[in-house]
Amino acid sequence: MAAKATNQEFSEPATPSIPVTEPHQFGRIVIMSITPGGERGIFPARVELGEMFTVTAQIFIEGRSRTGATAVLRDPHDEVKQRVSMTCINPGLDLWKAELMAGLPSNLKPWDKDFDEVQRQLGEWTVVLEGWEDVYASWLADARIKVDVNDDAENALISGSQLLERWAGNKDAELDGSQQNILRKAAQQLADDTLDIKQRLAAADNPAIAALHRSNPLRDGLTASAPQRFKVERPESSFTAWYQFFPRSEGATRDPKTGEITQGTLKTALSGLDRAKAEGFDVVYLPPIFPIGVTNRKGRNNALVAGPNDPGSPFGIGSSLGGHDTVDPLLGTMDDFKAFCAYAHKLGLEIALDFALQCSPDHPWVREHPNWFRHKPDGTIAFAENPPKKYQDIYPIDFNIDMPGIERETERIMDLWIAAGVTIFRIDNPHTKPVRFWQDVIEAVQRRHPEILFLAEAFTRPAIMRALSLAGFTQSHSYFPWRNTKDEVAEYLQTTNSDEAYYQRNTFWPTTPDILTDYLRDNGPVGHKVRAVLAAMGSPSWGIYNGYELVENRQQEGREEQADNEKYEIKVRDWNEAEEYDIAELLTDLNRIRRAHSACRSYHDLTMLWTSDPNIVAFARYVPPMPADVAGKQDNDDATNNPEDPTLGDTLIVVVNLDCKATHTSEVNFDPALFGLPRDHTFDVHDELGSGASTWSSNNKVTLNPAERPAYIFSIAETESE
């Protein structure tokens, strides 16, 4: 007997899509709780070009029907760059996940001739999540049961035949002729009642149909989420190793007879660039290099009266020689600064310039724009203060009179330094200025120069730090220097490396010219090594203030700040002494490890590991291999100088002894299954700091003698069977 034609009169109707015209409305498929999604989606999540990122959502339809989902990634030009099938990672919670990557990694720098290929990819990308009723999966699950027990099997098979016929003609499925034929032949066999019911079912339950279900599914009730916005920023926007020095101290000399110091210049400061490069850093950060005021100039250690040879604080900006748009003549000329930047770029280093929006009483703005400053009732200008602290050498700016004018001047000055070679601005105390001011300035600067980055030096309340990040600051200083116990370190590592980092990227600095903690004061070279490992491995972005290699850890009495602070004097250093401490060697190793391991590049891949000893902290960083459908659907035209193969996974295990004076042995629990490894197997690990290979499993014992080494950094070499 010939196969029966399906009875279209009783065909099951396709689940229709329902238009969504208001933000609060659900579609036919429910899509909610999308992450990342901070501040109701008003502010875009931030990712680096070529960074793999995760999107999750709850996606479901009512009843027992199965659901499918797809994530669609579009670039700033609205071109579809990826269309990735989502995976249900928790059926009980209807939780779905997709791994996406906006473009491919690149190691091109802003000054490289092909950087425009990178720049055209920067800006706002969107992700739309599409949910649908997976009618094939729902039908197949029921049909298998009914055929197995021969309960109403005929209706199930005829229903499947109708479904496959409809699938073959569905435009959304985008099937070619051969694929349509596969489905139609299967539909005919399903309807052929001369065959055994199991034979009929097998026509629609086989690898060929399963492959079409994965690649070209029938999507009933198709529902799209609102576009989720992602700001894609240039390479090295979140993965950065900073090195700070004062140019006036680089190459400075002291007359052995008179003790008189001759300060360094931008020309002698090239040695600082060489040192930063040798230690593996990629950004050199300079404090303000502008003329320093004379009125109320501060002396050594913030003394109110300066001596005749005191150079003053570079944060007391402005004199008769110029303001924020002028190079201090004691350092050199604008041409010298351009040559300094050019040499840095030749070494592959970026230059970050401090932008402190404040003025000495001698700044040209005081005369040209007196309304930009806060006045006391008696008409005099108020000095900056943070009671009980007072800054007699600084006038604070008042943003309540002419904020648009101050914004325009700030943008003009930044454009000038960008033209000279600056690619990053480190903003001093941005939390003391209106958040809207920075939002306007950053948006205006990045509209013209999307490659420019901004670091917020805002050691302040969490809400303000987050608001500044939302306003556009690429990175933020953080509370890391004051997180020193095991619980404090663990909590802060998890806070920094979380979905919050889609909005606020914390940069870890063990010290700054303003910060020298008791931990570093009391623990000498070992303490410096501990904090360097935690900083470099605990955040994709970290920084070192020079002198760290020399263990400069003498505090001012009663303050967590260095004695003989370099902000108020010129340092003459003997860099040969660095060999005594091996800190420079460790910094170099840490930067080498960071560059070699993609697991160090992400703010979203850290897992704390349980340890038995209260002085041992351990964590793992893990980047899984890129899913094939992500790797295979990249636009190859975007692959500009890829620094690594993004399809490979990577795992690092970091174990640190926080007690700098005693040896500790601890159990460390490591669940291999969380890191793509077989559970209950052993695997080889390689110590990236030089002690060779060893074997690990789920439970391990580690001993750290701080006199010999305070930390291990293990990479996983290979897995092996029991």
N, C-alpha and C positions, 0 to 999 in steps of 0.2 A: 504494500500500500504506500502511496506517495505521502510525503510529509504534509501534515495538515497546515493550512494557513492559520495564522493566529487570528483570533476574534477581536477585531479592533473595537467592537462595540463595548466590550468589557475591559479594555486596556486600562491599566492604572495610570492616572494623570501624573505628569511630572510635577514635582514640588515647585511652585513658582517663586521667583524673587519678589520681595516686597520693597518698594522704594523707601529710602530713608531721606527725609527732607528736613529734619530737625536734629540737632546734636543729641537730644535725649532719647530719640527713637531707636528701638531695636529693629534689625532686619529679620528676615525669615530665619536666619541663623544668628545666634547670639554671639557677639564678640565683645569681651570686656576684660578689664584688669590687665591692660597691655603694659608691658615693661620693656625698656625703660619708659617712664612716663611721669617725670617730676613736674610739680606745679601745674597740673591739669593740661600738660602739653603745650603750655604757652611758650616755654623755652625749649629749644631743640636739644636733644641729647648730643654729646660730642664724641666723635671718634676720629682717629688718625687715619689718613689715607692708607689703605692696605691692611687695616687692623680688622681682624675677625671679631664680630660682636654678636651677641645673642638677643633675640627678641622672643618674648613669651606672651601668651594670652590664654584666657579661658574661652574656648570655642565649643559650642554644642547646639544640638537641636533637641527638641522634646522627645520623651519616650525612649524606646529602644533603638531608634534609628542611628546608624553610624554617621560619623562626621568626618570630613576631610578638610585640609587647610593648606594654603599656599602663601608664601611671603613674596611680595614683588618689590624689588628695589629699583628706584629710578634716580638718575643723576640730576644735576641742576638744570640740564637741558631737557628734562622730562623723557629721556631715553631709558627704556628698560634695560638694566644691566644684569639683573639676576631674577630668576623665577624659581624659587626653591620650595620643595615640598616640606611642610612642617611635620614634626614628629610628636606624637602624643606621649609625654613623659610621665603623666600621672592620670590614668583614666578616671580614677575616683574624683579627682578635682577638675576633670576636663581641661587639663593644662597642656598646652602645645608649645613647642619650641622650634625656632629656626636659627641656624648659624649663617650669617651673612658677612660679606666683606665688600666695602665700598672701594672699588679700584684695587690695584695691586701695590705692594710695597715698593718704595723707591728710595735710593740713597742720594738723589740729586739735591743739591743745596740751592738756596734762592739765587745765588750769583752764577750758577752753572748755565751754560748757553741753552740747554734744552729744558730749563725749569718751566718754561711756559707750557710744556706738555703736562706737567704736574699741576700748574696753577689753574688750567682750564677745568680741572676736575674738582677744585675746591669750591665750597659753598654748601648750600642746603640741598641735601638728598632727602628722599622720602621712602618710607616703607608702608605699603598697603597690605594688610592681612585679608585674605579671602577665605571665607568658610563656606562649606556647601554640604548638603546631604549626600553622603556617599551611598547612593542607592545600590550600586553593584555589590559593595561589601555587605550591606544589610541583607540584600537578597541572597547572596552566596552563603552567609552564615545560617540563615533559616533553611535554604534549600538543601544543604548538606545534612541537616538533622532530619528533614522530612523524607529525603531519599533514603537515608540510612535505615529509618524505621518504616518506610513506605506508608507515610501518613500524609494524605492530600498531596502526593508528589506530583500528580499531573498538573494541578493548578500552579504549583511552584515552578515547574519546568516551563509551562506556557508563559507565565509571568516573566521568567528570565529571558525567553525568546523575544518577547515584546520589548523588554528593556534593552537587549543588545541591538535590536533593529533601531530603536530610538537613539541609542549611543552612536551607531554608525552614521546617522544623519545629523548629529549634533554639531553645529558650527563651532561652538566654544571649545570642543575637544580637539579641533584642528587636526583631524585625521587625514592622511593621504589615502590614495585609492587602494593600495595594498592593505592598509590597516582596516579600512572599511570592509574590504572583502573578508578579512579574517573574522570580523564580528558578525557579518551577515551569514557566513557559512556556519558559524557556531550557533546562530539563531535558528537556522534551518534544522540543524541536528537536534537542538533542544526540543523543537516542535515535532520531531519525527517519532510518532508513537509506535513505529515498527521496531524501534530499538529498545534495548533494556534501559531502564531509568538511570542506572549508573553510567551507562555509556553516554546517554544524553547529557547528564550532568557534567561528565568529563569534558565535553565539548566547550564548556564555559568555565571549567575549573582546571586550568593548566598554565604552564609557564608563559605561553604566548599571550593569553588574555591578561594574566597577572602583570606582564610587562607593559601592556597598554594601559592597564589601570594605574600603574605608577607614572607613566609618561604623559598620557592623554586621557585623564579620567572624565567620566560623565559627571558634571557638577550641577545638580539640581538645587534650586533655592539659593543660587549664588549670592553671597552677601559680602560686601567690601567694607572694611573699617575706614574711618577717616584717615587720611595720610598722617603717618607718624614722622615727625621732622627730625633729621639728624644733620648736625653741622659737621661736615667733613673738613678737617684741618690738615695742614701740610705735614709731610714727614718730619719727625723729630719734634712735633708739637707737644707730645706727652712723654716721649722717651728721651730724656735729656740728662747729661752729666755736666753740671756747672762747676766752674772754677773761678773764684773771686780773688782779685788782688788790686792794690792801690798803685797806680802807675808811678806816683811820686816816690814810692819806696823801692821800686824795681831799679836796680842799678845805683841806688843811693850809696854814698861813701861817707866815711867819717875820717877827718884828719886826725891821725894818731897823736899829734902834738897838741892841737887846740881843742879837739873834740868837736869841732864844727862839722855840721852835716851838709853835704851837697846833695840836693834832692835829685831823684831820677826824673826822666822825661819820657815822652811817648817813644822816643828813639831807643833809650836804654830799656824801656819796658818790653821790647821785643823778646827779651829773655824770659819774661813771664809767659808769653805765648808758647815759647819752646818748651818750657816746663809743663804747662798744661797739656800740650800735645803729647809729650813723652809719657805722661801719667795716664793718657787715654781719655781725657776730657774732651768735650765737643763744643762747649759754650764757655767763653770767657766773659765774666761780668765785671764791669768797672763801676766804682762809685762815681759820683758827679765829677766831671773834669772841667767844670766851668770856673771862672774867676771867683775868688773867695773874698767876702766882705772884710772890711777893716774895723768898722764900728762894733764895739762889744765883742770882738773876736775872742773865742775861747782859747784857753791855754791847755797845757798837758792835763790829761785826765779830767777834762771838762771844767778846769779852773776858770773862774769868772774873769780873771785878768791874764791876758796873754803876755808872754815874755817877748823880747825883741826878735827872737828867732823862731817863735812858734808859728807854724804854717796855717793854723786855724782849721776848722772843720770844713770839709768840702760840701757839707750840707748847709752851711751858711752861704748861700749862693748869691753872687752878684756883687759887682764893684763898679768903679768908674771905668773899668776896662770892658765891661759888658755883663750880660746875664746868661740865660739858659741857651742862647744861640752862639756862644763864644767859647773857644778853647782857652783855658787858663794859660797866659803867655809863659808861665813858669814850666808848663808841660810841653809847650810847643805851639804850632800853628794848626789851622784846619787842614792844611796840606799834610802836616805830620800825622794828623789823626786818620786821614784817608789812606796814607801809606801804611799806618798801623793796621787798619782794617784789611787792606789788600794783602798784607803779609799773613794775617790771621786766616783769610779765605784761602790763601795758597796752602796753608797747613790743614785746611778742612775745618777750621774753627769759626764759629759764629761769635759776633760781638754783641753783648747785651749791655746797654747803658742805663745807669740809674737816672730816673726822672723824679726828682723831689720837687714837688710843687710848693715851694716856699722861697722866701727871699731874705737876704740880709738887709739891714737898713740902707745899704749903699746900692741896692739893685736899681737899674734904670726904671723899672716899673714903679717904684715908689714915687718917682718924680713924674713919670708919664701917665700913670693910672692910679692916683691916690685913692680913688673910690673902690679899688680892688682889695683894700685892706680894712681890717676891723679897727674901729676907733673907740677910744674910751670917752666917757662923758666930757672930759676936759679938752677933747679934740686931738689928743695925741694918739699915735698908733699903738695898739696893744701888742706886746710881745707874745710869742707862742708860749703856752704853758700847759702842763698836765699835772695840776697840783698833787704833791708839793714840788714837782719838777718845774723848772722854768728854763726857757731857751732864749736868753737875752740877745743872742746873735741872729734871731730869726723873727721875721714878721709873718704871721699866718695870713692866708688869703681869705677874704670874705666873699662867698659865692652868692650872696643875697641881692647884690646890686646889679651886676653885669655878668651873669654866668655865660650867656652866649658869646660875649667878647672874650672871656677867659678861655672858652672852648676853642674859639678860632685861633687865638694866639698859641695855645697848646698844640693844636694840629699843625700850625705853621712850623713850629719848632721841631716837632717830631718828623715832619717831612724833610726838614733840613738834615737831620741826623741820619734818616733812612737813605738819603741821597749820598751821604758820606760813607755808608757801609753797615750801619746798624740794622740788625734784623730782629732784635728783641728789646723791649723796654721793661726794666724792673722798676716798679712804681713804689716809691717810699711812702709808707703810711697812707694808703688809699682810703682807709676807713675813716680818716678825719676829713674827707671831702664827700660831697653828695654822691651817692651811688649813681644817680641819673647823669651826673657830669661825666663819669667814666664811661657809662653806657653810650652816651652821645659821642665822646671822643674816640673810643675804640671802634664803634661802628663806622665813623667817618674815615678813620685811618685805614681800617681793613677794607673799606669799599675801594680805596685806591690801591692798597697794598695788602691783599689777603694773606700774604706770607708772614706778616709781622705778628709776633707773639707778645703777650703781656704776662708778667709775673707780679702777683700781688704780695707785697710785704705787709701782711695784715695779721699781726698776732693779737687778735681781739675776739669778741664774742662770736660764737658759731654762726648765728643768724646773719651777721654782717659779712663774715667770710663767704658764706654761701651766696648771699645776694651779689657780692662782687663777682663771684664766679659766673653767676647767671647773667650778670651785666656784660660779660665778655672776657674776663681775665682767663687766660689759657691755663695758668698754673697758680698755685697759692702756697706761700709759706704756711707752716702748720705747727701744731703743738708737739711734734716729735721730740724736740730736745728734752722735754720734761716727762717723757714716758720711759721710765727706766726699770721698773719692776716687771716680773714675768706677766702678771695680770695686766699691767698698764700697756706693755708692749703688745700682748696678744689682742687686747681690745682695740688698740689704735691701728694695728695692722689690718684687722678685719674691717674697721670703719673706712680706712683709706682705700682698701682694695674691695670695693663693693659696687653696687649699682649707683651709689652716690657719686662715684668717680665719672659717671657720664655727665656730671654737672660741675663737680669740684674735684680738681686733681691736686692732691697734696704733694708737695715737694719736701723731701727730708734733708735738712741741713743739721749736722751734729753741732756746729757752732756758726756764729756770724760775728761781725764786729760788735754787735750789741748783746750777744748771748754767749756765756760760758757757764755751764751748769756745774753744780757741786759734784756730779758723777764724774765729769772729766777732770775737775780739780783734784779729786781724791784718788783717781785710779790711773793716772799717768799714761804711759804708752799703751798698756793693755786696754785701758778704758777707751782710748782713742781707736784702737783696733775693733773693739766690740761695737762701738757706735758707728764706725764706718761700714762694717758688714751689715748691720741692721738697716742703715740708711740706703746702701747700694742695692741690697737684695729685697728690702721691704717696700720700696716704691719704684716705679719706672723712672721717676725723676728724682735726682738727688744732687746735692751740692756740697762743695768744700770751700771754706775760707782759708786762703793760704796762711802758712804758719802752723797749720794742723800737722804737717809733716815734721815740724820741729817741736811738737808737743808744747805749744805755748798755752799754758793752762794756769797762769797765776791770776787770781781774781782780785778785783778791787774789794776792799774790806766792806762786808755787809751787802755786796751786790753781786748778782750773777752776770758779771761783765768783766772783760779782761782789764787787768791793771796795765798802765802805760798803753792805753788804747790807741790803736793806729788811726782812729778818726781824728785825733788831735795832735799827732806827731808823725814824723817820718821814721820808719823802721829800717835799720841797717841790719840785714840778715846774712849769716854765713850758711849758705845752702849745703856746704860740705858736711855740716853737722847732721843733716837728715839721715845719713848712712847709719848713724848710731841707733836709730829707732826702727828702721824698716817700715815706717808708715808709708812712705812714698811707694815702696815696692808693693805693699798691700793694695794701695789705691789703684795702682797700675793693673794688678791682677783682677781686682773687682771690676774695673771697666772692661777688661778683656773678656771676663766671664759674661758680663751683661751683653756685650756685642755678639758673643758667640751663641747665645741662647735666647730663642724667641720667647720663652716663658718669662723672661725679665721685662718684656715690652708691654705687658697688659696690666691694667688696673683691675681685672675681673677674673683672676685665675689663682688666687692665693687661698690655701687651706691650712688652718692651724692643726698641728699634730700633738696628740697627748704625750706628755712626758711625766715621769714619776718624780723628778727632782724639781723643787721649787726655784732653782737657779738656772735650769736648762729650759730654753725656749726653742721650739722647732716649728717649722712650717714648710710647706711644699708649694711650688709654683708649677702649674701644669697647663699646657696648651694642647688640646687634642688635635689629631690630624684633621685637616680641612675635609669636610664631606666631599665626596666626588662630585655631587651636583653643584656645589659651590665652586670648586676648583675648575670644573669643566665649563662653567657658564660665564667666565670672565671675558671681557672684551680685551683681546690680546694687544690692541692698539694702546691700551693703558699701561702696558708693562714696560716701564721706563727704568732701566738700571735696577732691577729687583735685587735687593741685598741678600735674599735668602729664599729657599724654596718654601712658600707658605703652606704647602700641602703636608709638610711633616709635623708631627707632634713633638713635644719637648717637655721634660720634667726635671726640676731641680729640687733638692731637699737641703734645707739650711738648718743647722743645729748650732746654737750659740750658748756659751757659758756666760751668764751675766755677772757672776762673782769673779772679779778680777784678781782675787788673792788666794783662791783655794781650788783644788781639783774636785770635780764632781763627775759622778757616773750616774747615768740615767737610762731607763727604758724609754724607747721611742716607738710609739705605735704608728704604723703606716698601712693603710688599707689599699693594697695594690689595685683593687677593682675600681677605686675612685679615680685612678690615673691611667686607665686603659690597659692594665696588666692583669694576668690571671691571678685569681685569689688562690692562696695556699701553694704558691710557687716561690722559689727564690729567684733573685735577679742580681746582676752585677751592678755595682755603683762605682763611679770614678770620682775621686776627690779632686775637685778643680783647684784646690789650693796646694796640691802637690804630694800627698802621701800615698798615692797609688790607688789600687782597686781593692774592693772587698765585696762580700756577699750580704745582701739584705733579704728580709722576708717581712711578714706582717709585724713581728715583734723583734726589736733590736736593742742592743746595749751599746751606749756610746760613752766614752770617757774623754773629758777635756781638761787638760792642765793648762791654765792660762799663761804660765811661764813659757810654755812651748807653743801653744796656739789656743786662741779662745773660741774658734769656730771651725765647723766643717761645712763645705758646700759640695754636695754630691750631685752628680748627673747620672742618670740611669743609662747604662751602656747597652744591656740586652737582657732578655728574659731567658730562663732555662727551666726545663721540667724538673720535677722533684727527683 
